[in-house]
Amino acid sequence: MARYKPVDTQPKFVAIDLAAQLLPGTFEHALHHLLEQAIDLTPFDARYRNDVTGAPAYAPAMLLRVVLFAYSRGIISSRAIARACEEQVTFMALSGDSLPHFTTIAHFVSTLGDQITPIFAAVLAVCDRQGLIGREMFAIDGVKLPSNASKHRSGTRADFERQAEKMERAAEAMLARHRAEDARPTKPTLSAKDHARVEQLQADAAELRTWLTRHPTDRRGAKGAVRKSNRTDNESAKMATAKGVIQGYTGVATVDQAHQIIVDAQAHGTGAEQELLVPVVMATAVLRTPDTLITADAGYHSEANLQALARAEVPALIADNAMRQRDTRFATQGRYTTLPNPLHDKSRPAKKSASVFAPEDLRYDSIACTCVCPAGTSLYRKGASNITRDHIGEHLRGAKRDCGPCPLRAQCLRTPNTTPVRNVAFFRDRVGRTVNYSALMRERIDSATGRAQYAQRFATVEPVFANLRANKRLDRFTLRGRVKVDTQWKLYCLVHNIEKLAKSGYAA
């Protein structure tokens, strides 16, 4: 029988050169070189006031190295990061064997705030010097992730008012019932369980009242519509995803086509992607050239967005919901769909069969402005132009001598007993709008060049989210508040960019 030397995995006291553990060409080596030599971290000195008195603080560069390396390994818990600094050699090398407490790590991440933005920009500058930013196309997309908030605590102020009143009524009813029982000498007094229940109802109602006092108005969307608030994290939002409705944030990333470098990262507490497009595009103005193409999916499409991009002279390809229906390459995509997903089915519901003739059943000539009904009778035009609710078009109606004895009257009028003649309107434009930017975008994106350019968006931005969600195990945000969540999102995007730098041979 073959004999082998024993393999001993028991703990040992071994002398280790920590600096030698950071091998050139690895992520940790590129991370260490960036934060020690390439990026100025002196602005962090303002966080501390221990020049003369007070205990020495942990170096921000060390904390940042440890956090970013932990995120690259899918470790997001501050307790797990602190434990890794005690047990894993690479963490020891990055931390200088300083063993920061988990509360120190948690406080550092949650208070980074705007200080992470210059670091993100500095890493982008290094990526640019390394030739990793091509500036030919920027692809914009977002991912919806749950946050540290309960979706069951969402609602409008009116909802919270009703909940508070219901709790108060329930507590008062329980107290009234027990007061009536206490009046009877043979009945027991209020039990400890019931007493605790009444106190809990009163405490919950008081908490609701306090929240309503601190937030005197409802949340409003970009168009002024009321949005549901959340008592756990009022800056988060309810969002529909493939796995159901979540309470969270949308992490938006703008990715350069050349080497998939994230040139801008933002987190927002809204599931309405349309209102995020213009701010995200404007944030990339420093890196864009006049020829940089912006691409985004149908979630960012709106007439207002297209108009804003056109006025800013930003080349863009923004898809609409019907783009794939017009593209012959997606003609057979239905065969790969197993079951319809009601959360992501954005197609319009099928129209019910009309009981009367629809406008498209009439033969309308837009040039001659004439119309012939299914019975073969011509309708006459009412005035040179008709404006209805800001829509410009032609209004046509039949004559009594033709509609009265018409055999198709029951199929043409919804109420043939009371309506004398058929009226129909055909609209061609809206008041005050001279350019249809959606039509121009459809024409541009349906061209052979537009389809070829837009097809590159998938291979640009989707692998980035796959890397962050699958490889880095980013499945939720652990902080509360938009500023803190935005910081955590930027940290993950920093990990992605530094990983790209390491693979390109930076500091090797």
VOGU-3710 file (C-alpha; in Angstrom, 3 decimals, decimal comma):
1> marykpvdtq> 0,000/0,000/0,000  1,348/3,441/-0,915  2,550/5,624/1,923  2,227/9,419/1,930  3,572/12,184/4,083  1,016/13,473/6,593  -0,883/16,684/5,887  -1,248/18,717/9,064  -3,862/21,499/9,023  -3,721/22,265/12,739
11> pkfvaidlaa> -2,977/25,865/13,869  0,708/26,760/13,938  2,863/29,690/14,866  4,441/30,605/11,530  6,494/33,698/10,695  4,797/35,347/7,703  5,885/38,328/5,617  2,506/40,059/5,256  3,655/42,293/2,403  4,639/39,206/0,399
21> qllpgtfeha> 1,049/37,944/0,533  -0,070/40,703/-1,862  1,029/39,110/-5,116  1,399/41,364/-8,205  -1,429/40,940/-10,677  -4,032/40,192/-8,016  -6,952/42,324/-6,955  -5,552/42,900/-3,486  -2,191/44,081/-4,856  -3,863/46,583/-7,219
31> lhhlleqaid> -6,134/47,728/-4,374  -3,186/48,270/-2,014  -1,186/50,165/-4,651  -4,139/52,410/-5,514  -4,931/53,471/-1,972  -1,322/53,819/-0,876  0,267/55,564/-3,872  -2,242/56,644/-6,528  -5,132/58,224/-4,572  -4,971/61,138/-2,156
41> ltpfdaryrn> -6,820/60,268/1,048  -5,790/63,309/3,094  -9,385/64,711/3,056  -10,196/61,917/5,530  -7,980/63,659/8,103  -10,808/66,119/8,769  -12,807/63,254/10,313  -10,455/63,103/13,276  -9,398/65,600/15,952  -6,723/63,648/17,811
51> dvtgapayap> -3,634/65,634/16,814  -2,718/66,394/20,419  -5,049/64,382/22,609  -7,104/61,258/22,081  -6,282/57,722/20,994  -4,766/57,044/17,553  -7,380/56,237/14,899  -7,385/53,449/12,355  -6,031/54,690/9,028  -8,868/55,323/6,529
61> amllrvvlfa> -6,754/53,728/3,771  -6,556/50,510/5,780  -10,301/50,449/6,499  -11,102/51,150/2,863  -8,774/48,374/1,705  -10,365/45,876/4,066  -13,945/46,832/3,125  -13,344/46,784/-0,633  -11,510/43,468/-0,479  -14,309/41,995/1,637
71> ysrgiissra> -16,921/43,185/-0,875  -14,899/41,579/-3,665  -15,217/38,267/-1,804  -18,936/38,664/-1,173  -18,486/39,542/2,516  -20,698/42,475/3,476  -21,297/41,999/7,212  -19,048/44,134/9,409  -18,802/41,272/11,920  -17,686/38,881/9,178
81> iaraceeqvt> -15,123/41,430/7,950  -13,701/41,866/11,460  -13,527/38,082/11,886  -11,734/37,741/8,536  -9,092/40,241/9,717  -8,358/37,842/12,585  -8,352/34,579/10,632  -7,377/35,158/6,969  -3,840/36,011/5,911  -4,797/38,307/3,004
91> fmalsgdslp> -7,018/40,391/5,275  -4,157/40,524/7,800  -1,829/41,795/5,085  -4,269/44,500/3,952  -5,052/45,596/7,502  -1,470/45,436/8,713  -2,636/42,948/11,352  -4,424/45,793/13,157  -7,691/43,909/13,915  -10,332/46,685/13,672
101> hfttiahfvs> -13,515/46,116/15,682  -16,716/45,434/13,738  -18,299/48,625/15,108  -15,370/50,619/13,694  -15,898/49,054/10,263  -19,676/49,589/10,347  -19,296/53,231/11,413  -16,695/53,886/8,712  -18,902/52,527/5,910  -22,086/54,230/7,114
111> tlgdqitpif> -20,403/57,643/7,472  -18,455/57,730/4,213  -21,155/59,810/2,528  -19,865/62,194/-0,120  -16,238/61,238/0,593  -16,615/58,161/-1,586  -17,311/60,275/-4,690  -13,747/61,705/-5,055  -12,325/58,202/-4,574  -14,610/56,850/-7,293
121> aavlavcdrq> -13,521/59,704/-9,589  -9,831/59,097/-8,793  -10,115/55,415/-9,723  -11,827/56,447/-12,961  -8,907/58,768/-13,706  -6,498/55,853/-13,249  -8,660/53,695/-15,532  -8,559/56,489/-18,119  -4,762/56,731/-17,934  -4,600/52,972/-18,436
131> gligremfai> -6,670/53,341/-21,618  -9,680/51,445/-20,285  -12,305/54,097/-21,151  -13,120/54,275/-24,862  -15,916/56,914/-24,763  -17,597/55,468/-27,870  -20,728/54,214/-26,101  -22,092/54,470/-22,568  -24,786/51,920/-21,669  -27,172/52,809/-18,817
141> dgvklpsnas> -29,115/50,261/-16,820  -30,251/49,619/-13,274  -30,837/46,794/-10,820  -33,538/46,778/-8,135  -32,357/45,397/-4,802  -34,085/45,110/-1,421  -32,801/47,284/1,400  -32,832/47,151/5,176  -36,500/48,168/5,298  -39,819/46,415/5,809
151> khrsgtradf> -42,252/46,665/2,901  -45,119/45,946/5,333  -44,540/49,377/6,866  -45,314/51,207/3,633  -48,297/53,376/2,875  -49,574/56,901/2,489  -50,261/59,251/5,393  -53,949/58,393/5,074  -53,112/54,677/5,449  -51,059/55,368/8,575
161> erqaekmera> -53,840/57,528/10,019  -56,311/54,664/9,574  -53,898/52,169/11,140  -53,311/54,409/14,166  -57,056/54,944/14,656  -57,687/51,203/14,381  -55,046/50,428/17,027  -56,390/53,101/19,358  -59,948/51,810/18,966  -58,812/48,230/19,615
171> aeamlarhra> -56,905/49,245/22,772  -59,837/51,305/24,030  -62,272/48,442/23,339  -60,121/45,999/25,298  -59,841/48,432/28,205  -63,603/49,089/28,181  -64,347/45,363/28,169  -62,066/44,711/31,114  -63,458/47,691/33,038  -66,907/46,151/32,669
181> edarptkptl> -65,577/42,800/33,866  -63,782/44,418/36,805  -67,150/45,758/38,000  -68,270/42,186/38,619  -66,792/40,808/41,861  -66,622/37,231/40,562  -64,639/38,082/37,397  -60,806/38,215/37,323  -58,972/41,468/36,682  -57,052/42,329/33,521
191> sakdharveq> -54,598/39,491/32,805  -50,911/40,122/32,241  -51,211/38,958/28,616  -54,091/41,316/27,877  -52,333/44,122/29,701  -49,235/43,613/27,523  -51,415/43,538/24,416  -53,046/46,871/25,315  -49,657/48,446/26,008  -48,328/47,182/22,674
201> lqadaaelrt> -51,301/48,600/20,756  -50,939/51,947/22,485  -47,171/52,013/21,838  -47,638/51,160/18,153  -50,305/53,836/17,780  -48,071/56,398/19,522  -45,195/55,441/17,208  -47,426/55,997/14,191  -48,583/59,368/15,522  -44,968/60,420/16,137
211> wltrhptdrr> -43,983/59,414/12,606  -46,918/61,356/11,145  -45,885/64,428/13,135  -42,290/64,227/11,859  -43,488/63,741/8,264  -46,334/66,226/7,707  -46,580/65,613/3,943  -46,736/62,612/1,627  -43,873/61,657/-0,669  -44,320/62,970/-4,192
221> gakgavrksn> -43,042/61,669/-7,499  -41,530/63,662/-10,333  -45,026/64,460/-11,657  -46,503/65,256/-8,248  -48,270/61,934/-7,697  -48,431/60,612/-4,132  -45,940/57,832/-3,429  -46,066/55,431/-0,539  -43,866/56,282/2,419  -42,029/53,742/4,534
231> rtdnesakma> -41,671/54,085/8,287  -38,461/52,001/8,339  -36,655/53,837/5,528  -38,702/56,622/4,009  -36,270/57,131/1,129  -36,727/53,570/-0,162  -39,593/52,517/-2,428  -41,716/49,535/-3,352  -40,587/48,012/-6,645  -41,803/45,154/-8,831
241> takgviqgyt> -39,094/42,610/-9,691  -38,981/39,137/-11,213  -39,172/37,684/-7,695  -42,046/39,802/-6,454  -42,460/43,219/-4,900  -39,541/44,448/-2,794  -38,853/47,467/-0,603  -35,538/48,829/-1,777  -33,472/50,978/-4,084  -32,477/51,043/-7,745
251> gvatvdqahq> -28,737/50,911/-8,367  -28,026/52,650/-11,687  -24,721/52,143/-13,504  -23,354/53,797/-16,640  -20,895/51,431/-18,311  -18,318/52,224/-20,986  -18,314/49,834/-23,926  -14,547/49,438/-24,353  -13,672/47,503/-21,170  -16,925/47,643/-19,162
261> iivdaqahgt> -15,689/50,315/-16,761  -18,484/51,834/-14,647  -18,163/55,568/-15,284  -21,061/56,596/-13,037  -22,926/54,889/-10,199  -26,000/56,165/-8,385  -28,623/54,627/-6,096  -32,155/56,033/-5,957  -35,235/55,125/-3,941  -37,583/54,889/-6,897
271> gaeqellvpv> -38,616/52,208/-9,323  -39,513/54,756/-12,029  -36,400/54,647/-14,203  -37,665/57,340/-16,571  -36,982/60,141/-14,105  -33,381/58,953/-13,603  -32,140/59,098/-17,200  -31,384/62,807/-17,558  -29,564/63,181/-14,176  -27,446/60,106/-14,938
281> vmatavlrtp> -26,537/61,349/-18,421  -25,636/64,792/-17,094  -23,386/63,177/-14,467  -21,218/61,719/-17,260  -20,670/65,082/-18,978  -17,015/65,239/-17,869  -16,168/61,905/-19,488  -18,381/62,125/-22,568  -17,321/63,464/-25,951  -19,749/65,038/-28,458
291> dtlitadagy> -19,804/61,675/-30,268  -20,347/59,423/-27,240  -23,504/57,377/-27,803  -25,891/56,863/-24,869  -27,948/53,664/-24,894  -30,688/52,574/-22,480  -33,583/50,133/-22,459  -37,308/50,837/-22,652  -37,574/51,614/-18,939  -35,879/54,980/-19,578
301> hseanlqala> -37,973/55,897/-22,630  -40,255/58,936/-22,501  -40,990/61,871/-24,771  -39,650/64,305/-22,174  -36,353/62,392/-21,839  -35,842/62,224/-25,588  -36,588/65,927/-25,910  -34,080/66,773/-23,157  -31,351/64,681/-24,788  -32,069/66,233/-28,184
311> raevpaliad> -31,832/69,753/-26,798  -28,563/68,885/-25,042  -27,285/67,443/-28,348  -26,494/64,078/-26,760  -26,485/61,174/-29,272  -28,726/58,453/-27,849  -30,538/55,230/-28,645  -33,364/54,678/-26,159  -35,555/51,680/-26,875  -39,341/51,730/-26,622
321> namrqrdtrf> -41,684/48,943/-25,520  -42,504/47,916/-29,089  -38,928/47,829/-30,406  -38,624/44,036/-30,348  -41,995/43,616/-32,008  -40,693/45,599/-34,976  -37,383/43,704/-35,104  -37,500/40,507/-37,157  -34,645/39,033/-35,117  -37,044/38,636/-32,172
331> atqgryttlp> -39,892/37,131/-34,196  -39,481/33,705/-32,529  -38,756/34,874/-28,978  -42,158/33,685/-27,783  -41,162/30,033/-28,080  -38,625/30,461/-25,261  -41,146/31,926/-22,817  -42,457/29,360/-20,337  -45,142/31,236/-18,423  -46,179/34,893/-18,533
341> nplhdksrpa> -44,778/37,039/-15,740  -47,403/39,583/-14,663  -44,756/41,747/-12,944  -42,745/42,264/-16,115  -45,435/41,955/-18,779  -45,523/45,536/-20,051  -47,580/44,745/-23,128  -50,954/46,361/-23,406  -53,925/44,077/-22,722  -55,798/42,855/-25,741
351> kksasvfape> -58,713/45,062/-26,626  -62,162/43,599/-26,352  -64,055/43,188/-29,559  -65,898/46,433/-30,160  -69,669/46,300/-30,282  -69,713/49,156/-32,809  -67,533/50,187/-35,725  -64,205/51,663/-34,540  -62,557/54,649/-36,290  -60,185/52,279/-38,090
361> dlrydsiact> -63,213/50,577/-39,677  -63,922/53,799/-41,568  -61,933/54,643/-44,716  -60,176/57,908/-43,888  -58,038/59,861/-46,370  -55,681/62,118/-44,370  -54,644/64,080/-47,480  -58,096/64,816/-48,859  -59,606/64,860/-45,342  -62,485/62,655/-46,421
371> cvcpagtsly> -64,059/59,675/-44,699  -66,393/56,898/-45,912  -68,332/54,740/-43,449  -68,796/50,942/-43,821  -72,164/51,568/-45,450  -70,429/53,488/-48,265  -71,691/56,943/-47,233  -69,370/59,943/-47,037  -69,112/61,916/-43,796  -68,702/65,663/-43,961
381> rkgasnitrd> -66,000/67,699/-42,212  -66,804/70,078/-39,349  -64,524/73,085/-39,797  -60,991/73,341/-41,127  -59,371/72,016/-37,927  -60,543/70,591/-34,636  -58,770/70,818/-31,253  -59,833/68,421/-28,501  -57,806/68,276/-25,273  -54,689/69,670/-26,982
391> higehlrgak> -55,014/67,200/-29,870  -55,278/68,586/-33,418  -57,193/66,709/-36,087  -60,352/66,463/-38,201  -63,842/66,001/-36,826  -66,292/64,357/-39,240  -69,964/63,465/-38,894  -72,698/61,851/-40,953  -75,871/63,448/-42,273  -79,277/62,685/-40,788
401> rdcgpcplra> -80,632/61,725/-44,184  -77,954/59,029/-44,444  -77,632/57,813/-40,822  -81,373/57,750/-40,065  -82,440/54,943/-42,437  -79,007/53,217/-42,500  -79,287/49,391/-42,033  -75,939/49,370/-40,137  -77,136/51,923/-37,594  -77,097/49,411/-34,691
411> qclrtpnttp> -73,494/48,464/-35,516  -72,345/52,059/-35,921  -73,868/53,812/-32,872  -73,661/52,729/-29,249  -77,089/54,219/-28,515  -78,932/54,168/-31,859  -82,239/55,180/-30,244  -80,911/58,501/-28,942  -77,854/59,336/-31,097  -78,911/60,829/-34,460
421> vrnvaffrdr> -75,659/60,535/-36,469  -72,154/59,062/-36,294  -69,311/61,356/-35,175  -65,640/60,476/-35,511  -62,337/62,316/-35,010  -58,881/61,582/-36,439  -55,968/63,282/-34,643  -52,588/63,985/-36,192  -50,636/65,996/-33,571  -50,781/67,951/-30,318
431> vgrtvnysal> -50,925/71,673/-29,722  -47,502/73,225/-29,142  -45,541/70,145/-30,201  -43,773/70,537/-33,493  -41,364/67,566/-33,193  -42,275/64,015/-32,254  -39,053/62,853/-30,575  -40,387/59,333/-30,007  -41,029/58,916/-33,724  -37,551/60,194/-34,543
441> mreridsatg> -36,040/57,737/-32,037  -38,029/54,846/-33,506  -36,751/55,711/-36,951  -33,170/55,933/-35,703  -33,205/52,730/-33,654  -34,976/50,703/-36,381  -32,298/51,500/-38,954  -29,604/48,927/-39,679  -26,971/51,098/-37,998  -29,161/51,766/-34,974
451> raqyaqrfat> -29,934/48,095/-34,433  -26,259/47,168/-34,695  -25,271/49,855/-32,190  -28,069/49,084/-29,748  -27,267/45,364/-29,863  -23,890/46,161/-28,275  -25,663/47,459/-25,163  -26,458/43,953/-23,942  -22,831/42,806/-24,015  -21,724/46,039/-22,339
461> vepvfanlra> -23,907/46,455/-19,274  -25,425/43,048/-18,497  -22,108/41,301/-17,639  -21,407/44,068/-15,130  -24,567/43,314/-13,158  -23,868/39,594/-13,468  -20,448/40,145/-11,911  -21,820/42,244/-9,038  -24,811/40,041/-8,268  -23,460/36,533/-8,943
471> nkrldrftlr> -19,706/36,752/-8,369  -19,747/39,401/-5,626  -23,035/38,087/-4,164  -24,687/41,503/-3,976  -28,293/40,523/-3,268  -29,392/43,387/-0,996  -28,362/46,713/0,512  -27,715/46,499/4,248  -27,947/50,219/5,079  -30,818/52,697/5,356
481> grvkvdtqwk> -31,181/56,089/3,709  -30,365/57,058/0,143  -26,961/58,570/0,978  -25,751/55,430/2,771  -27,167/53,084/0,132  -25,580/55,215/-2,598  -22,242/54,857/-0,766  -22,577/51,078/-0,611  -23,497/50,912/-4,299  -20,441/53,010/-5,222
491> lyclvhniek> -18,216/50,731/-3,113  -19,376/47,697/-5,078  -18,878/49,532/-8,375  -15,374/50,518/-7,165  -14,639/46,823/-6,633  -15,656/46,119/-10,226  -13,446/48,895/-11,639  -10,420/47,943/-9,530  -10,851/44,349/-10,631  -10,695/45,555/-14,236
501> laksgyaa> -7,500/47,477/-13,420  -5,922/44,387/-11,848  -6,755/42,228/-14,874  -5,280/44,829/-17,226  -1,897/44,511/-15,486  -2,031/47,640/-13,345  0,858/47,843/-10,802  1,923/44,305/-11,714
//
